[in-house]
Amino acid sequence: MPQAKRVLMCWEFGSGNGHVRQLKLIGERLAALGFGTVYALRRPDAGSAVGIPAEAIRPAPNWPLRSPSAGSRGEMTSATYGDFLAQMMLGPRDDLAERLARWQALIEAERPDLIIADYTPSVSLLYYGRIPIVAIGNGYVLPPTTLASFPRLLENLPLQYKESDVVGRLNAALRPYNKKRPISHFPQINRADRTYLLALPCIDPYREHRDGGWLGSLDTKDIVLRMRRSQWMFAYFTEKQQTDMRLIEGLVRTRLQGKAVFSLPLRQTIKKLEAAGISAPDGLAYLPYELLSCGVIVHQGSAGMAMAGIAAGIPQVMIRTDLEKGLVAEAIAARNAGTVLSWSTFDMPDLAIAIRSAVEDAAMQKAARDLSLENTRYLQLDPLAEIAKGVAALI
C-alpha cells in the first residue's frame, strides 16, 4: 500500500493563535483527502490550545532563540515590513545561522513531501526549489515577491537596515543549504511554488501592487451578515492583555453585556467581568455563533478578527499593538466601520466611550454593513478548497 504524502505545516513568526488555527483548518482538509500532516510550531502550546493532537506537533525555532543582552535591548521599528523582518532575523535578538540550522534539522528529520509556510520566511528561504512550498498569509506578511524593494508603510521612521546588505547576509547564511538559489532582492524571501493570499483587498497594505489574488479568510465561511441591531459586546484578546486594567475597566464601564475571550482567563478577570454581565469563559470562541447577534467587536486589530467583523457587518473597536494591526485598523476606520485606539496611549474612558459609540452610532453601523456587502464575492470564496487543490497538484 503506498504511503500517504506528508505535509509539514510551519509557523515561525507572529503572536496569538490565529496562525495556528488556520494551519489546523488546512491540515484537517488535507487529512480528509488522505495526506499525512505534521505541525512545526514556534509555540507548541498554541497548537494544543486550538486542538491539534500532541503527537502531530513539533517544536520549531521560537523567536527570539534567546533573550538579548541588556545593552542590545530596544524598541523594534517598522517603517517597512522588510525592515521589521530584518530586525527579527538579523538583529541582536537572534542568530540567523542557528535559526536556519534548526529549521534544516527539523525538516530533514520529518522528510515532508510538501511544506506549507505561514509567516515562515526562513523555511521559504531554505527550501525553495528543494521541496514544494505553499506560502499562506495575510496581505501584510505576504508582500508581492515581484517588488524590487519593500515600500514604506510608515513615514518619519528611520530604516535600520539597507536592503542590499540584508540580501547579502541572507544569501551568505543560505549558502551552506541552498547555494544554487540565492535571492536577488529582499521581497523574494517569501518565494514559493504557490501563494495563497488570505486577505480582503480593503485591508491589504499592498493592494495597489497586486493584480488580484485575494481569497478572503479561512475563518469567515460560516459567518453570516448580522440582520438586527444589538447592544451585545464581544471582546477578543491574548491572555497577557487581561492584566492591563485599562482594558478590563474599559469593558466594564461600557455597561454593556457580552463576552470577553482571553483563552485562559484569570480568576480575577472572570470575577470582575462577570459582575458587570460580561462572561469570560475558558478556551477560544466559535465566531459564527458569537457574531450572530453582536453589536460591536473589541480586539487588537488582527487581520483574522477584522475580517470576521467585516463578514458579520459589525463595527469594530481596535486597540492596535503594532504596525500590522494598525494598518488593518486604520483601513477599517477609514471606511467609518470602526474606531482605532493605540495600546500604548489609550485610557479606560476612551475605550468605554468608543465601544458605546460604535453600538449607538447608526452611521457606523451602516458603514460596517456596507463594507461587508462590498466584500461579498471574497467572503463567498472557499480558500480551503483552493489550497487543497494546489497541494494535490504539487505532490
C-alpha positions in Angstrom: 0.0 0.0 0.0 1.5 3.4 -1.0 2.5 5.7 1.9 0.4 8.9 2.3 2.1 12.0 1.2 3.4 14.0 4.1 2.8 17.7 4.6 4.7 19.8 7.1 2.8 22.9 8.4 5.3 25.6 9.6 4.8 28.7 11.7 7.8 30.9 12.6 6.9 34.5 13.4 3.8 36.3 14.8 1.8 36.0 18.0 -1.6 34.8 19.1 -3.4 31.6 17.9 -4.6 32.8 14.5 -1.7 31.4 12.5 -2.0 28.0 14.1 -5.8 27.9 13.8 -5.7 28.5 10.1 -2.9 25.8 9.7 -5.2 23.4 11.6 -8.1 24.1 9.3 -5.9 23.4 6.3 -4.4 20.3 7.9 -7.9 18.9 8.6 -8.9 19.4 5.0 -5.7 17.7 3.8 -6.1 14.8 6.2 -9.6 14.2 4.9 -8.1 13.9 1.4 -5.6 11.3 2.7 -2.5 13.4 3.3 -0.4 13.0 6.5 0.0 16.2 8.4 2.6 17.4 11.0 2.8 20.8 12.6 6.1 22.6 13.2 5.2 25.5 15.6 7.2 28.2 17.3 4.8 27.8 20.2 3.6 24.2 20.6 1.2 25.4 23.3 -0.7 27.4 20.7 -1.2 24.1 18.8 -2.6 22.4 21.9 -4.9 25.4 22.5 -6.6 25.1 19.1 -6.9 21.3 19.4 -4.0 19.9 17.4 -3.1 16.5 18.8 0.2 16.5 20.7 1.6 13.7 18.6 1.3 15.9 15.5 3.2 18.9 16.9 6.9 19.5 16.6 8.7 22.4 18.4 10.0 24.8 15.8 12.6 27.6 16.4 11.0 30.2 18.5 11.7 33.9 18.4 13.9 35.1 19.8 16.1 32.0 20.2 17.5 33.5 23.4 17.0 36.7 25.3 19.1 39.7 24.1 21.7 41.1 26.3 20.8 44.2 28.4 22.8 46.5 26.2 21.1 45.4 23.0 17.5 45.8 24.1 15.5 48.4 22.2 12.2 49.1 20.5 11.8 47.5 17.1 10.7 49.9 14.4 8.7 49.1 11.3 8.9 51.7 8.6 8.7 48.8 6.1 7.8 45.2 6.6 11.2 44.2 5.3 13.0 46.3 7.9 10.9 44.7 10.7 11.7 41.3 9.3 15.4 42.1 9.1 15.4 43.1 12.7 13.9 39.8 13.7 16.2 37.7 11.5 19.5 39.7 11.7 19.2 41.8 14.8 20.9 41.2 18.2 17.8 39.2 19.5 18.5 36.3 17.2 21.2 34.3 15.3 20.3 33.7 11.7 22.8 30.8 11.1 21.5 28.9 14.1 17.9 29.6 13.1 18.4 28.2 9.7 20.3 25.2 11.1 17.5 24.4 13.5 14.9 24.5 10.7 17.1 22.4 8.4 17.5 19.7 11.1 13.7 19.7 11.8 12.7 19.4 8.2 15.3 16.8 7.3 14.1 14.7 10.3 10.4 15.0 9.1 11.2 14.5 5.4 8.0 16.1 4.1 6.7 15.9 0.5 5.5 19.5 0.8 5.7 22.4 3.1 3.0 24.9 4.0 4.6 28.1 5.4 2.6 30.6 7.4 4.8 33.7 8.2 7.8 31.4 7.9 10.4 33.2 5.7 13.3 31.1 7.0 11.7 28.0 5.5 10.8 29.6 2.2 14.4 30.9 2.0 15.9 27.5 2.8 13.8 25.1 0.8 12.5 26.9 -2.3 13.5 24.7 -5.2 14.2 21.7 -2.9 10.8 20.8 -1.6 7.4 22.2 -3.0 6.4 25.2 -0.8 3.0 26.7 -0.4 3.0 30.1 1.3 -0.1 31.4 3.0 -0.7 34.6 4.9 -2.5 37.9 5.1 -1.6 40.9 3.0 1.0 42.3 5.4 3.2 39.2 5.8 3.0 38.2 2.1 4.0 41.3 0.0 4.4 40.5 -3.7 7.7 38.8 -4.4 7.9 40.9 -7.6 8.6 44.1 -5.7 12.1 45.4 -6.2 12.1 46.6 -2.6 9.7 46.9 0.3 7.6 50.1 0.2 7.4 52.4 3.2 4.3 51.8 5.3 5.2 54.5 7.8 6.8 57.8 7.2 9.2 59.7 9.5 10.8 56.5 10.9 14.4 55.6 10.2 15.3 52.3 8.4 17.7 50.2 10.4 18.9 48.0 7.5 19.8 48.7 3.9 18.1 46.1 1.8 21.1 45.2 -0.3 23.0 44.5 2.9 20.2 42.3 4.1 20.2 40.3 0.9 23.9 39.8 1.2 23.7 38.5 4.7 20.7 36.2 4.0 22.5 34.7 1.0 25.7 34.1 3.0 23.7 32.3 5.7 21.8 30.4 3.0 24.8 29.2 1.0 25.6 26.0 3.0 22.0 24.8 2.4 20.7 26.2 -0.9 23.6 27.9 -2.7 22.0 27.4 -6.1 19.0 29.6 -5.3 20.1 32.9 -3.7 17.6 35.8 -3.6 18.3 38.8 -5.8 16.0 41.3 -3.9 14.6 41.2 -0.4 10.9 40.6 -1.1 11.9 37.3 -2.7 12.3 35.9 0.8 8.6 34.8 0.6 9.2 32.9 -2.6 7.0 29.7 -3.0 5.7 27.4 -5.6 2.1 28.5 -4.8 1.0 31.6 -2.8 -2.4 31.9 -1.2 -3.3 35.4 0.0 -5.8 35.0 2.9 -6.9 38.6 2.9 -9.5 41.1 1.7 -8.3 43.8 -0.6 -9.6 46.6 1.7 -7.1 45.6 4.5 -4.2 44.7 2.3 -1.5 47.4 2.5 0.0 46.2 -0.8 -3.3 46.1 -2.8 -2.0 48.8 -5.3 0.9 46.5 -6.1 -1.2 43.4 -6.8 -3.2 42.2 -9.7 -5.9 40.3 -7.7 -5.3 37.1 -5.8 -7.3 37.8 -2.6 -9.1 34.8 -1.2 -10.6 36.2 1.9 -10.4 34.3 5.2 -10.4 30.7 6.3 -12.5 31.7 9.3 -15.4 33.6 7.8 -17.1 30.9 5.6 -19.9 30.3 8.2 -20.2 33.9 9.4 -23.5 35.5 8.2 -24.3 39.1 7.8 -26.0 40.3 11.0 -29.5 41.4 10.4 -30.5 43.2 13.6 -29.0 45.9 15.8 -27.7 44.7 19.1 -26.0 46.0 22.2 -24.2 42.8 22.9 -20.4 43.2 23.0 -17.7 40.6 22.0 -14.1 41.2 23.0 -11.1 39.0 22.0 -7.6 39.5 23.3 -4.5 37.5 24.3 -4.0 36.1 27.8 -1.4 38.6 28.8 -3.5 41.6 27.9 -6.1 40.8 30.6 -3.6 42.0 33.2 -4.0 45.6 31.9 -6.7 47.1 34.0 -7.4 49.8 31.4 -8.8 47.1 29.2 -10.8 45.3 31.9 -12.2 48.5 33.4 -13.0 49.9 30.0 -15.1 46.9 29.1 -16.9 47.1 32.5 -17.6 50.8 32.1 -19.5 50.3 28.9 -22.3 48.9 30.9 -22.9 46.5 28.0 -23.4 42.8 28.4 -21.3 40.4 26.4 -18.4 38.0 26.3 -14.6 38.5 26.6 -12.3 35.8 25.4 -8.7 35.5 26.7 -8.2 31.7 26.1 -7.1 31.2 29.8 -8.8 33.9 31.8 -7.5 34.7 35.3 -9.9 34.2 38.3 -9.8 38.0 39.0 -10.7 38.7 35.3 -13.6 36.3 35.4 -14.9 37.8 38.7 -14.6 41.4 37.7 -16.2 40.9 34.2 -19.0 38.6 35.3 -20.1 41.1 38.0 -20.7 43.5 35.0 -22.6 41.0 33.0 -19.7 40.0 30.8 -18.8 36.3 30.7 -15.1 35.3 30.4 -15.1 31.5 29.6 -12.1 29.3 29.2 -11.0 28.4 25.6 -11.4 30.1 22.3 -14.6 31.2 20.6 -16.8 30.0 17.7 -17.1 33.2 15.8 -20.1 32.4 13.6 -22.2 31.9 16.8 -20.7 34.8 18.7 -21.2 37.4 16.0 -24.7 36.4 15.0 -26.3 38.8 17.5 -23.3 41.1 18.3 -23.3 44.9 18.2 -19.6 45.6 18.5 -16.3 43.7 18.4 -13.4 44.8 20.5 -9.9 43.4 19.6 -6.3 44.4 18.9 -6.6 44.7 15.1 -5.6 41.3 14.0 -6.4 40.5 10.3 -8.4 37.4 11.2 -10.7 39.2 13.7 -11.0 42.2 11.5 -12.2 40.0 8.5 -14.6 38.2 10.8 -16.1 41.6 11.8 -16.3 42.7 8.2 -18.1 39.4 7.3 -20.6 40.0 10.0 -21.1 43.7 9.2 -20.3 44.8 12.8 -18.5 47.9 13.9 -15.1 47.3 15.4 -13.1 49.0 18.2 -9.5 48.1 17.7 -6.6 48.8 20.1 -3.7 48.4 17.8 -0.5 46.9 19.2 1.9 47.0 16.2 2.2 48.2 12.6 0.4 45.3 11.0 -2.6 45.6 13.3 -2.5 49.4 13.0 -2.7 49.2 9.2 -5.7 46.8 9.4 -7.5 49.0 12.0 -6.9 52.3 10.1 -8.2 50.7 6.9 -11.5 49.8 8.6 -11.7 53.2 10.4 -11.2 55.0 7.1 -14.5 53.5 6.0 -16.2 54.6 9.2 -16.7 51.0 10.1 -14.7 51.1 13.3 -12.5 53.1 15.7 -8.8 52.9 16.4 -7.0 53.3 19.7 -3.3 52.8 20.5 -2.4 50.2 23.1 0.4 52.4 24.3 -1.7 55.5 24.9 -5.4 54.6 25.3 -7.1 55.1 28.7 -10.2 53.5 30.2 -12.7 56.2 29.5 -11.6 56.5 25.8 -12.2 52.7 25.4 -15.6 52.7 27.1 -16.8 55.7 25.0 -15.5 54.2 21.8 -17.4 50.9 22.4 -20.6 52.7 23.4 -20.4 54.9 20.4 -19.9 52.0 18.0 -23.1 50.4 19.3 -25.1 53.6 19.2 -23.8 55.3 16.0 -26.3 54.5 13.2 -23.9 55.7 10.6 -21.1 53.4 11.8 -23.5 50.5 11.9 -24.5 51.2 8.3 -20.9 51.6 7.2 -19.9 48.3 8.7 -22.8 46.6 6.9 -21.9 48.3 3.6 -18.3 47.1 4.0 -19.5 43.6 4.3 -21.7 43.8 1.3 -18.8 45.2 -0.8 -16.7 42.2 0.1 -19.4 39.6 -0.6 -17.6 38.0 -3.5 -14.4 37.4 -1.5 -16.3 36.2 1.5 -18.0 33.6 -0.6 -14.8 32.1 -1.8 -13.5 28.7 -0.4 -9.8 29.2 0.3 -9.5 25.7 1.8 -10.6 24.1 -1.4 -8.1 26.3 -3.4 -5.3 25.4 -1.1 -6.1 21.7 -1.1 -6.3 21.7 -4.9 -2.9 23.4 -5.1 -1.3 20.9 -2.7 -2.6 18.0 -4.6 -1.3 19.4 -7.9 2.2 20.0 -6.5 2.7 16.5 -5.0 
